[in-house]
Amino acid sequence: MKRLLLLLIVSANLQGLAQEPLLFQTDWYLHSFTYDGVEYDIPANDPFYSQQLFFNDTNDGYQLSTYITIETFSASPTFEADTFTTVMPTITLFGCEDYCDLEQAYLYDFFFREGDPYTFTYTTFIITDEFDEVFELYITDQDGNLAVYRDTPLLSVPKQEELRVSIYPNPVKDQLFFKKAGNPIQSVSIVNLNGQKVLEFQNLPETIDISSLSSGVYFVEITSEDGSSVQKFIKN
């Protein structure tokens, strides 16, 4: 059974130095991307359409680069606590034949933003079970748009192996409902954008009361004997 362990994010010092080693020690692969309410298809099992992100510590300072095929965004990020700001952003676009909407939304709209500095929130997780350990990185902008990365390339998953669970309504005000086939849900955890677990439920029915939460964007981790799923929702 998988469980989600939140890595402690060490606050940056006054000079804005990053102190989250996992960011720099991991090659990140884009697994899901949602922008302006649209969840984009990410090509899987295709080395030509690789989507990666890197944080590097160089002699000239920190560097961020991310690409889809040969289309690239780069910047010199500064860090403070669990946020980073893109400084001197640049983008290189050679034109595309496939996944053009993804490249436009991810590289230009989400990251480049007309070349202006922009501040993102990031959170790192470790997903573990008795056999494996997977690193995850969430990057969220100020509007709640979300890019999710893992330390392994995106692979196609047979339909029967997916954890089939959905949440609704989204956005939600008071009651969040779950619809799932297979084994019952064992636990649900709610995490805010700062990586703090704010609610937790065990052996719950098909709904939870989230009326105590402040308005904003949250992540919900749903766990059962079939595995686990992390999804984003908006609390009104």
C-alpha positions in Angstrom: 0.0 0.0 0.0 1.4 3.4 -0.9 1.5 6.3 1.4 2.5 9.9 0.8 5.3 11.3 3.0 5.9 15.1 2.9 9.5 16.1 2.8 10.3 18.9 5.1 11.1 22.0 3.2 13.9 23.9 4.8 13.5 27.7 4.7 15.8 29.7 2.6 18.2 32.2 4.2 18.0 36.0 3.8 20.1 35.8 0.6 17.5 33.6 -1.0 19.7 30.5 -1.2 17.8 27.3 -1.9 18.2 24.6 0.8 16.0 21.9 -0.7 18.6 19.4 -2.0 16.0 17.1 -3.7 15.3 19.9 -6.2 18.9 19.8 -7.4 19.7 16.1 -7.1 16.8 14.9 -9.2 16.0 14.9 -12.9 12.3 15.8 -13.0 9.9 14.4 -15.6 6.5 16.1 -16.3 3.7 13.7 -15.4 0.6 16.0 -15.4 -0.1 19.7 -16.2 -3.3 21.7 -15.6 -3.6 25.3 -16.8 -6.6 27.5 -16.9 -8.9 24.6 -16.1 -7.5 22.4 -18.9 -5.6 19.2 -18.1 -3.2 18.6 -21.0 -2.2 15.2 -22.4 1.4 14.4 -21.7 3.1 12.1 -24.3 4.2 8.8 -22.7 6.6 6.2 -23.9 8.0 8.5 -26.6 11.7 9.5 -26.2 11.3 12.2 -28.8 8.6 14.0 -26.8 10.6 14.0 -23.5 9.5 16.6 -21.0 12.0 17.3 -18.3 12.9 20.0 -15.7 16.2 20.6 -14.0 17.5 22.8 -11.2 21.3 23.3 -11.3 23.7 25.0 -8.9 26.4 26.6 -11.1 29.4 28.9 -10.5 27.1 31.7 -11.9 24.2 30.9 -9.6 21.1 28.8 -9.8 19.7 27.7 -13.1 16.3 26.4 -14.0 15.6 24.8 -17.4 12.7 22.8 -18.7 11.9 21.6 -22.2 9.5 19.7 -24.4 11.5 18.1 -27.3 13.7 21.0 -28.4 11.5 23.8 -27.1 13.1 25.3 -24.0 12.5 27.7 -21.1 15.3 28.7 -18.8 15.8 31.2 -16.0 18.0 32.1 -13.0 15.7 31.4 -10.0 16.0 33.0 -6.6 14.6 31.1 -3.6 12.7 32.1 -0.5 11.2 29.4 1.8 9.0 27.2 -0.4 8.9 29.6 -3.4 11.2 30.5 -6.3 11.1 33.5 -8.6 12.2 33.2 -12.3 14.8 35.9 -13.0 16.0 36.7 -16.6 13.6 34.2 -18.2 14.3 33.1 -21.8 12.4 30.9 -24.1 13.4 29.2 -27.4 10.7 28.0 -29.7 11.4 26.3 -33.0 7.9 25.6 -34.0 6.0 22.3 -33.3 4.2 19.6 -35.1 2.5 17.7 -32.2 1.4 18.8 -28.8 1.5 22.4 -29.7 -1.2 23.4 -27.2 0.9 21.8 -24.4 4.1 23.6 -25.5 2.3 26.9 -25.6 0.5 26.6 -22.3 3.4 25.0 -20.4 6.5 26.8 -21.7 5.1 30.2 -22.7 1.9 30.8 -20.6 2.9 29.0 -17.4 6.7 29.7 -17.2 7.7 32.5 -19.6 4.9 35.0 -19.0 6.0 37.6 -21.5 9.5 37.5 -20.0 8.5 39.0 -16.6 9.9 37.6 -13.3 7.2 35.4 -11.6 7.0 33.6 -8.3 6.0 30.0 -8.0 5.3 27.7 -5.0 6.9 24.3 -4.9 6.4 21.2 -2.7 8.3 17.9 -2.8 6.9 14.5 -1.8 8.1 11.0 -1.4 5.7 8.2 -2.4 6.8 4.9 -0.8 5.6 1.4 -0.5 7.4 -1.8 0.5 9.0 -2.2 -2.9 9.8 1.3 -4.3 10.3 5.0 -3.6 9.3 7.7 -6.0 10.0 11.5 -5.7 7.3 14.0 -6.7 7.5 17.8 -7.3 4.5 20.1 -7.4 5.0 23.6 -9.0 2.0 25.9 -8.6 1.5 29.4 -9.9 -0.5 32.2 -8.1 -3.7 31.2 -9.9 -3.6 27.5 -8.8 -2.3 26.1 -12.1 -0.3 23.0 -11.4 2.6 21.1 -13.0 3.4 17.7 -11.4 6.8 16.0 -11.9 8.3 12.7 -10.9 11.9 11.3 -10.9 10.9 8.7 -13.5 9.7 9.1 -17.1 6.0 9.0 -17.7 4.9 5.5 -18.9 1.5 4.4 -20.2 -0.4 2.6 -17.5 -2.8 -0.2 -18.4 -6.3 0.9 -17.6 -7.0 -1.9 -15.2 -4.0 -0.8 -13.0 -5.2 2.8 -12.5 -6.7 3.8 -9.2 -10.1 4.8 -10.4 -11.3 7.5 -8.2 -12.9 10.9 -8.8 -13.7 13.9 -6.6 -16.6 16.3 -7.0 -17.8 19.0 -7.0 -14.6 21.0 -7.9 -14.6 23.8 -6.9 -16.2 22.8 -3.6 -17.7 24.7 -0.7 -18.6 22.3 2.2 -18.8 18.6 1.2 -16.3 16.8 -1.0 -17.6 13.6 -2.5 -15.6 10.5 -3.7 -16.6 8.0 -6.4 -14.4 4.9 -6.6 -14.6 1.4 -8.0 -13.0 -1.6 -6.2 -11.8 -1.6 -2.6 -13.1 1.0 -0.2 -11.2 4.2 0.6 -9.1 3.7 3.7 -7.7 7.3 4.3 -7.9 10.8 2.9 -5.4 13.6 3.6 -5.7 17.2 2.7 -2.5 19.2 2.1 -2.3 23.0 1.4 0.1 24.7 -1.0 2.6 25.1 1.8 2.9 21.4 2.2 1.0 21.3 5.5 -1.4 18.5 6.2 -4.6 20.3 7.3 -7.1 17.5 7.5 -7.0 13.7 7.7 -9.8 11.1 7.6 -9.7 7.3 8.2 -12.2 4.7 7.0 -14.4 7.4 5.7 -17.7 7.1 3.8 -18.2 8.7 0.4 -18.0 12.3 1.5 -15.9 14.5 3.9 -16.7 17.8 5.5 -14.1 20.5 4.5 -16.1 23.5 5.6 -13.4 24.4 8.1 -10.8 25.1 5.4 -10.0 28.5 4.2 -10.7 29.3 0.6 -7.8 28.3 -1.7 -6.1 25.4 -3.6 -5.5 22.1 -1.9 -4.2 18.6 -2.7 -6.1 15.5 -1.6 -4.4 12.1 -1.2 -6.8 9.2 -1.4 -5.5 5.8 -0.3 -7.0 2.3 -0.6 -5.7 -1.3 -1.0 -5.6 -0.5 -4.7 -3.0 2.2 -4.3 -3.1 6.0 -3.9 -4.1 9.0 -5.9 -3.3 12.7 -5.5 -5.6 15.3 -6.9 -6.1 19.0 -6.7 -9.2 20.8 -5.7 -10.3 24.4 -5.1 -12.2 25.4 -1.9 -14.6 28.3 -2.3 
